[in-house]
Amino acid sequence: MNKRTKNFLPTLIIALIILVSGLFVFVFAKAEIRQLLRQKDYLIVKINERNNSIEMKTVEVQKLSSETRIVQLVELKLGMIKNQTKSEVITINREKLNQVKELIRLKYE
């Protein structure tokens, strides 16, 4: 064997080891990516299910707390009726209100 043949065999073995280890890393990374993509898809489905559930519960709460439903229940179960006339609106001057607050504070100190 000449010098060229002696150097070729170890170089070939090193090249094959590097190639095989590179392929191993590639296959492992591809499998990991595939598994992560599956997990991502599963989590997206779960998030959508929870969002739909929250939306349905929000709609239910809105339906149960609607004014028409509450008025109906009050009329039927409690025998009350809704006042048809508008309530009076009272306006108070802020300065007068502050004066009254101050008087009350001074009185109870």
C-alpha positions in Angstrom: 0.0 0.0 0.0 1.2 3.4 -0.8 0.9 6.6 1.2 -2.1 7.8 -0.8 -4.1 4.6 0.0 -3.1 4.7 3.6 -4.5 8.3 4.0 -7.7 7.5 1.9 -9.1 4.9 4.3 -9.1 7.0 7.5 -10.3 10.0 5.6 -13.2 7.9 4.2 -14.1 6.6 7.6 -14.1 10.1 9.1 -16.2 11.4 6.2 -18.7 8.5 6.7 -18.9 9.1 10.4 -19.6 12.8 9.8 -22.1 12.0 7.1 -23.9 9.4 9.3 -24.0 11.7 12.3 -25.3 14.6 10.2 -28.1 12.3 8.8 -28.9 11.2 12.4 -29.2 14.8 13.5 -31.3 15.6 10.5 -33.7 12.7 11.1 -34.0 13.5 14.8 -34.7 17.2 14.1 -37.3 16.3 11.5 -39.1 13.9 13.9 -39.0 16.5 16.6 -40.4 19.2 14.3 -43.2 16.8 13.2 -44.0 16.0 16.8 -44.1 19.8 17.7 -46.3 20.6 14.8 -48.8 17.9 15.9 -48.7 19.3 19.4 -49.3 22.8 18.1 -52.3 21.7 16.0 -53.7 19.9 19.0 -53.3 23.0 21.2 -54.9 25.2 18.6 -57.9 22.9 18.5 -58.1 23.0 22.3 -57.9 26.8 22.3 -60.7 27.0 19.8 -62.8 24.7 21.9 -62.3 26.8 25.0 -62.9 30.0 23.1 -66.2 28.6 21.8 -67.1 27.5 25.3 -66.4 31.0 26.7 -68.4 32.6 23.9 -71.4 30.3 24.5 -71.2 31.0 28.3 -71.0 34.8 27.5 -74.1 34.5 25.3 -75.9 32.6 28.1 -75.0 35.3 30.7 -76.2 38.0 28.3 -79.4 36.2 27.7 -80.0 35.6 31.4 -79.2 39.2 32.4 -81.2 40.9 29.6 -83.6 43.6 30.7 -86.6 42.0 29.0 -86.1 38.7 30.8 -85.6 40.4 34.2 -88.7 42.5 33.7 -90.7 39.5 32.7 -89.6 37.6 35.8 -90.3 40.5 38.1 -93.8 40.9 36.6 -94.7 37.2 36.8 -93.1 36.1 40.0 -93.2 39.3 42.1 -96.2 40.9 40.6 -94.4 44.2 40.1 -95.0 46.5 37.1 -92.6 48.8 35.3 -93.1 52.5 35.9 -94.1 54.0 32.6 -93.4 57.6 33.6 -89.9 59.0 33.5 -88.2 59.5 36.8 -87.3 63.0 37.7 -83.7 64.0 37.3 -82.2 66.1 40.1 -79.2 68.3 39.3 -77.0 69.5 42.2 -74.4 72.2 41.9 -71.0 70.7 42.7 -70.0 73.7 44.8 -73.1 73.3 47.0 -72.4 69.6 47.3 -68.8 70.3 48.5 -70.2 72.9 51.0 -72.6 70.3 52.4 -69.8 67.7 52.7 -67.6 70.2 54.5 -70.4 71.1 56.9 -71.0 67.5 57.7 -67.3 66.8 58.1 -66.9 69.8 60.5 -70.0 68.8 62.5 -68.8 65.2 63.1 -65.2 65.9 63.9 
